[in-house]
Amino acid sequence: MINTAIILAGGLGKRLYPLTKVLPKPLLPVGDKSILESLIMLLKRNNIKTVYLATNYLHDEIANKIGDGKKYKIKVIYSREKKKLGTCGPLSLLKNQLTNPFFVINGDILTTANLKEIKKYSLKKKSILTVVTKEINLPFRFGKVTTKNNYITRLEEKPTYKQEILSGIYVCKPEIFKFIPDNKYFGMDDLIKKLMKKKIKISKYLLKNYWIDIGQLDDYEIAKQKKEAKK
């Protein structure tokens, strides 16, 4: 059973300056809710009972806005970093509380992911980490030329490449803590590479639902426009 999640909400959000100089990235509004509130409501709809918010930068603003979670009918507990710990290091501060499988979600994404389905999938796998991936289309700015014997055989004008990326959603089992250093800067990419090096299986779930990473100003504008279009 998975009824707990960690939302990583401690980043500086430098690529979203100047907006994030006064407001932490997870609290940026998209429609009538902030990114963080949308994630909390997603978790609630998928039967998550307790959310840990891993905070650092502008912690007080987040705590003042979200509170203890009662207004969202979900339990919110804060885990405040004293220093930057990356995207995986914050988990080490909660290892005594997390004794069952749990979600880890980046605090700068919007998605309609079916977390109930991801739960079932991950619990069936004999892996301590399930990585949720997403296929995205990356436009190429130039015309791609294919040649043979110095003759052009094919021309693709500004083709689009499909890539499978990390979505910022993970399911971890408690055994994962053996591979996460205590209170040190450590990224999810570091964890994945460490597990692969040790030949420990990592399961993958390909997300088909709506998903957007709000990492830059352009992404933020796209997210707001899509929200407006749905009204």
DRENDO-1510 file (C-alpha; in Angstrom, 1 decimal, always signed):
<recs>
REC; n; res; u; v; w
REC; 1; MET; +0.0; +0.0; +0.0 .
REC; 2; ILE; +1.3; +3.5; -0.9 .
REC; 3; ASN; -0.3; +6.4; +0.9 .
REC; 4; THR; +2.6; +8.7; +1.4 .
REC; 5; ALA; +4.4; +11.1; -0.9 .
REC; 6; ILE; +7.3; +13.6; -0.8 .
REC; 7; ILE; +7.1; +16.7; -2.9 .
REC; 8; LEU; +10.5; +18.3; -3.6 .
REC; 9; ALA; +9.8; +22.0; -3.1 .
REC; 10; GLY; +13.2; +23.4; -2.0 .
REC; 11; GLY; +14.8; +24.6; -5.2 .
REC; 12; LEU; +15.8; +28.2; -6.0 .
REC; 13; GLY; +14.0; +28.2; -9.4 .
REC; 14; LYS; +16.8; +30.4; -10.9 .
REC; 15; ARG; +15.6; +29.8; -14.5 .
REC; 16; LEU; +12.3; +31.5; -13.6 .
REC; 17; TYR; +13.8; +34.7; -12.3 .
REC; 18; PRO; +12.6; +37.4; -11.6 .
REC; 19; LEU; +9.4; +35.6; -10.6 .
REC; 20; THR; +11.1; +33.3; -8.1 .
REC; 21; LYS; +13.0; +36.1; -6.3 .
REC; 22; VAL; +10.0; +36.7; -4.2 .
REC; 23; LEU; +7.9; +33.6; -4.7 .
REC; 24; PRO; +9.1; +30.0; -4.5 .
REC; 25; LYS; +8.6; +28.1; -7.8 .
REC; 26; PRO; +6.1; +25.6; -6.4 .
REC; 27; LEU; +3.8; +28.6; -5.4 .
REC; 28; LEU; +3.7; +30.1; -8.9 .
REC; 29; PRO; +0.0; +30.3; -9.9 .
REC; 30; VAL; -1.4; +28.3; -12.9 .
REC; 31; GLY; -5.1; +29.0; -13.2 .
REC; 32; ASP; -6.8; +29.3; -9.8 .
REC; 33; LYS; -4.2; +27.2; -8.0 .
REC; 34; SER; -0.5; +27.2; -7.5 .
REC; 35; ILE; +1.7; +24.4; -8.9 .
REC; 36; LEU; +2.1; +22.9; -5.4 .
REC; 37; GLU; -1.7; +23.0; -4.7 .
REC; 38; SER; -2.4; +21.2; -7.9 .
REC; 39; LEU; +0.1; +18.5; -7.0 .
REC; 40; ILE; -1.4; +18.2; -3.5 .
REC; 41; MET; -4.9; +17.8; -5.0 .
REC; 42; LEU; -3.6; +15.2; -7.5 .
REC; 43; LEU; -2.2; +13.2; -4.6 .
REC; 44; LYS; -5.4; +13.5; -2.6 .
REC; 45; ARG; -7.5; +12.3; -5.6 .
REC; 46; ASN; -5.2; +9.2; -5.7 .
REC; 47; ASN; -5.7; +8.3; -2.1 .
REC; 48; ILE; -2.4; +9.7; -0.7 .
REC; 49; LYS; -3.0; +10.5; +3.0 .
REC; 50; THR; +0.3; +12.1; +4.0 .
REC; 51; VAL; +2.5; +14.6; +2.1 .
REC; 52; TYR; +6.0; +15.6; +3.2 .
REC; 53; LEU; +7.1; +18.9; +1.7 .
REC; 54; ALA; +10.9; +19.0; +1.4 .
REC; 55; THR; +11.6; +22.7; +1.6 .
REC; 56; ASN; +14.6; +25.1; +1.8 .
REC; 57; TYR; +14.4; +28.3; -0.3 .
REC; 58; LEU; +11.5; +30.6; +1.0 .
REC; 59; HIS; +10.2; +27.9; +3.3 .
REC; 60; ASP; +8.1; +30.3; +5.3 .
REC; 61; GLU; +6.1; +31.4; +2.2 .
REC; 62; ILE; +5.3; +27.7; +1.4 .
REC; 63; ALA; +4.4; +26.9; +5.0 .
REC; 64; ASN; +2.1; +30.0; +5.3 .
REC; 65; LYS; +0.3; +29.2; +2.0 .
REC; 66; ILE; -0.1; +25.4; +2.5 .
REC; 67; GLY; -0.3; +25.1; +6.3 .
REC; 68; ASP; -0.9; +21.7; +7.8 .
REC; 69; GLY; -3.0; +20.5; +4.8 .
REC; 70; LYS; -6.4; +20.6; +6.6 .
REC; 71; LYS; -7.9; +22.9; +4.0 .
REC; 72; TYR; -7.0; +20.3; +1.3 .
REC; 73; LYS; -8.1; +17.4; +3.5 .
REC; 74; ILE; -4.7; +15.8; +3.5 .
REC; 75; LYS; -1.9; +15.7; +6.1 .
REC; 76; VAL; +1.1; +17.9; +5.3 .
REC; 77; ILE; +4.4; +17.6; +7.2 .
REC; 78; TYR; +7.4; +19.8; +6.5 .
REC; 79; SER; +11.0; +18.6; +6.2 .
REC; 80; ARG; +13.2; +21.7; +6.1 .
REC; 81; GLU; +16.8; +21.3; +4.7 .
REC; 82; LYS; +19.5; +23.3; +6.5 .
REC; 83; LYS; +21.5; +23.2; +3.3 .
REC; 84; LYS; +21.0; +22.3; -0.4 .
REC; 85; LEU; +20.5; +18.5; -0.8 .
REC; 86; GLY; +19.5; +18.2; -4.4 .
REC; 87; THR; +16.7; +16.1; -5.7 .
REC; 88; CYS; +17.4; +12.9; -3.7 .
REC; 89; GLY; +19.3; +14.1; -0.6 .
REC; 90; PRO; +16.2; +15.4; +1.1 .
REC; 91; LEU; +14.9; +11.8; +1.3 .
REC; 92; SER; +17.7; +10.9; +3.8 .
REC; 93; LEU; +16.1; +13.3; +6.3 .
REC; 94; LEU; +12.9; +11.2; +6.3 .
REC; 95; LYS; +14.3; +7.6; +6.3 .
REC; 96; ASN; +13.0; +6.9; +9.8 .
REC; 97; GLN; +9.5; +8.0; +8.9 .
REC; 98; LEU; +9.3; +6.3; +5.5 .
REC; 99; THR; +9.0; +2.6; +6.3 .
REC; 100; ASN; +6.6; +1.7; +3.4 .
REC; 101; PRO; +6.8; +2.5; -0.3 .
REC; 102; PHE; +6.3; +6.1; -1.2 .
REC; 103; PHE; +6.1; +8.6; -4.1 .
REC; 104; VAL; +8.7; +11.3; -4.8 .
REC; 105; ILE; +7.5; +14.1; -7.0 .
REC; 106; ASN; +9.2; +17.2; -8.2 .
REC; 107; GLY; +7.5; +20.4; -7.1 .
REC; 108; ASP; +7.6; +22.0; -10.5 .
REC; 109; ILE; +5.5; +19.8; -12.7 .
REC; 110; LEU; +1.8; +19.7; -13.6 .
REC; 111; THR; +0.3; +16.4; -14.6 .
REC; 112; THR; -2.9; +14.3; -14.7 .
REC; 113; ALA; -1.0; +11.1; -14.0 .
REC; 114; ASN; -3.0; +8.1; -12.8 .
REC; 115; LEU; -1.0; +7.6; -9.6 .
REC; 116; LYS; -3.3; +4.6; -8.6 .
REC; 117; GLU; -2.2; +2.8; -11.7 .
REC; 118; ILE; +1.5; +3.7; -11.1 .
REC; 119; LYS; +1.1; +2.4; -7.5 .
REC; 120; LYS; -0.1; -1.0; -8.7 .
REC; 121; TYR; +2.5; -1.3; -11.3 .
REC; 122; SER; +5.4; -0.4; -9.0 .
REC; 123; LEU; +4.3; -2.8; -6.3 .
REC; 124; LYS; +4.3; -5.7; -8.7 .
REC; 125; LYS; +7.9; -5.0; -9.7 .
REC; 126; LYS; +10.8; -6.5; -7.9 .
REC; 127; SER; +12.7; -3.3; -7.9 .
REC; 128; ILE; +13.3; -0.7; -5.2 .
REC; 129; LEU; +12.9; +2.2; -7.6 .
REC; 130; THR; +10.3; +2.8; -10.3 .
REC; 131; VAL; +11.0; +5.8; -12.6 .
REC; 132; VAL; +8.1; +7.4; -14.4 .
REC; 133; THR; +9.1; +8.5; -17.8 .
REC; 134; LYS; +7.5; +10.7; -20.5 .
REC; 135; GLU; +8.0; +10.9; -24.3 .
REC; 136; ILE; +8.5; +14.4; -25.6 .
REC; 137; ASN; +9.1; +15.8; -29.0 .
REC; 138; LEU; +12.2; +17.9; -29.5 .
REC; 139; PRO; +12.3; +20.1; -32.6 .
REC; 140; PHE; +15.6; +20.3; -34.5 .
REC; 141; ARG; +16.5; +23.8; -35.8 .
REC; 142; PHE; +18.3; +22.6; -39.0 .
REC; 143; GLY; +17.5; +20.6; -42.1 .
REC; 144; LYS; +18.9; +17.0; -41.6 .
REC; 145; VAL; +20.8; +15.7; -44.6 .
REC; 146; THR; +21.5; +12.0; -45.2 .
REC; 147; THR; +24.2; +11.2; -47.8 .
REC; 148; LYS; +25.8; +8.2; -49.5 .
REC; 149; ASN; +29.1; +8.4; -51.5 .
REC; 150; ASN; +28.9; +12.2; -51.3 .
REC; 151; TYR; +25.5; +12.4; -52.8 .
REC; 152; ILE; +22.4; +13.6; -50.9 .
REC; 153; THR; +19.9; +10.8; -50.6 .
REC; 154; ARG; +17.4; +12.4; -48.2 .
REC; 155; LEU; +16.5; +15.7; -46.7 .
REC; 156; GLU; +14.3; +16.3; -43.6 .
REC; 157; GLU; +13.5; +19.9; -43.0 .
REC; 158; LYS; +13.7; +20.6; -39.3 .
REC; 159; PRO; +12.7; +17.2; -38.1 .
REC; 160; THR; +11.3; +16.4; -34.7 .
REC; 161; TYR; +13.0; +13.9; -32.4 .
REC; 162; LYS; +11.1; +11.8; -29.8 .
REC; 163; GLN; +13.0; +11.3; -26.6 .
REC; 164; GLU; +12.0; +9.5; -23.4 .
REC; 165; ILE; +12.8; +11.6; -20.3 .
REC; 166; LEU; +12.5; +11.5; -16.5 .
REC; 167; SER; +9.2; +13.0; -15.6 .
REC; 168; GLY; +10.1; +13.8; -12.0 .
REC; 169; ILE; +7.8; +11.2; -10.5 .
REC; 170; TYR; +9.3; +8.1; -8.7 .
REC; 171; VAL; +8.1; +5.3; -6.5 .
REC; 172; CYS; +10.7; +4.2; -3.9 .
REC; 173; LYS; +10.7; +1.3; -1.5 .
REC; 174; PRO; +12.4; +1.7; +1.9 .
REC; 175; GLU; +15.4; -0.4; +0.8 .
REC; 176; ILE; +16.4; +2.6; -1.3 .
REC; 177; PHE; +17.8; +4.4; +1.7 .
REC; 178; LYS; +20.9; +2.0; +1.7 .
REC; 179; PHE; +22.0; +3.9; -1.4 .
REC; 180; ILE; +21.3; +7.5; -0.4 .
REC; 181; PRO; +24.0; +9.3; +1.6 .
REC; 182; ASP; +22.9; +11.0; +4.8 .
REC; 183; ASN; +22.4; +14.7; +4.7 .
REC; 184; LYS; +24.5; +15.2; +1.6 .
REC; 185; TYR; +23.8; +16.8; -1.8 .
REC; 186; PHE; +22.7; +14.0; -4.0 .
REC; 187; GLY; +20.5; +14.0; -7.1 .
REC; 188; MET; +18.0; +11.5; -8.5 .
REC; 189; ASP; +20.3; +11.1; -11.5 .
REC; 190; ASP; +23.1; +10.1; -9.0 .
REC; 191; LEU; +20.9; +7.5; -7.4 .
REC; 192; ILE; +19.9; +6.0; -10.8 .
REC; 193; LYS; +23.5; +5.8; -11.9 .
REC; 194; LYS; +24.6; +4.3; -8.6 .
REC; 195; LEU; +21.9; +1.6; -8.9 .
REC; 196; MET; +22.8; +0.8; -12.5 .
REC; 197; LYS; +26.5; +0.6; -11.6 .
REC; 198; LYS; +25.6; -2.0; -8.9 .
REC; 199; LYS; +23.4; -3.8; -11.5 .
REC; 200; ILE; +20.3; -3.3; -9.4 .
REC; 201; LYS; +17.1; -3.3; -11.5 .
REC; 202; ILE; +15.2; -0.1; -11.9 .
REC; 203; SER; +11.6; -0.4; -13.3 .
REC; 204; LYS; +10.1; +2.1; -15.7 .
REC; 205; TYR; +6.6; +3.3; -16.2 .
REC; 206; LEU; +5.8; +5.3; -19.3 .
REC; 207; LEU; +3.4; +8.1; -18.6 .
REC; 208; LYS; +0.7; +8.7; -21.3 .
REC; 209; ASN; -1.2; +11.5; -19.4 .
REC; 210; TYR; -0.8; +15.2; -19.7 .
REC; 211; TRP; +2.5; +16.4; -18.2 .
REC; 212; ILE; +4.6; +19.6; -18.3 .
REC; 213; ASP; +7.7; +20.6; -16.5 .
REC; 214; ILE; +7.7; +24.3; -15.4 .
REC; 215; GLY; +11.4; +24.9; -15.4 .
REC; 216; GLN; +11.7; +28.0; -17.5 .
REC; 217; LEU; +9.6; +31.1; -18.3 .
REC; 218; ASP; +8.5; +29.7; -21.7 .
REC; 219; ASP; +7.2; +26.5; -20.0 .
REC; 220; TYR; +5.4; +28.6; -17.4 .
REC; 221; GLU; +3.6; +30.6; -20.1 .
REC; 222; ILE; +2.6; +27.4; -22.0 .
REC; 223; ALA; +1.2; +25.9; -18.8 .
REC; 224; LYS; -0.9; +29.1; -18.1 .
REC; 225; GLN; -2.2; +29.2; -21.7 .
REC; 226; LYS; -3.3; +25.6; -21.5 .
REC; 227; LYS; -5.0; +26.2; -18.2 .
REC; 228; GLU; -6.8; +29.2; -19.7 .
REC; 229; ALA; -7.9; +27.2; -22.8 .
REC; 230; LYS; -9.6; +24.7; -20.6 .
REC; 231; LYS; -11.9; +27.3; -18.9 .
</recs>
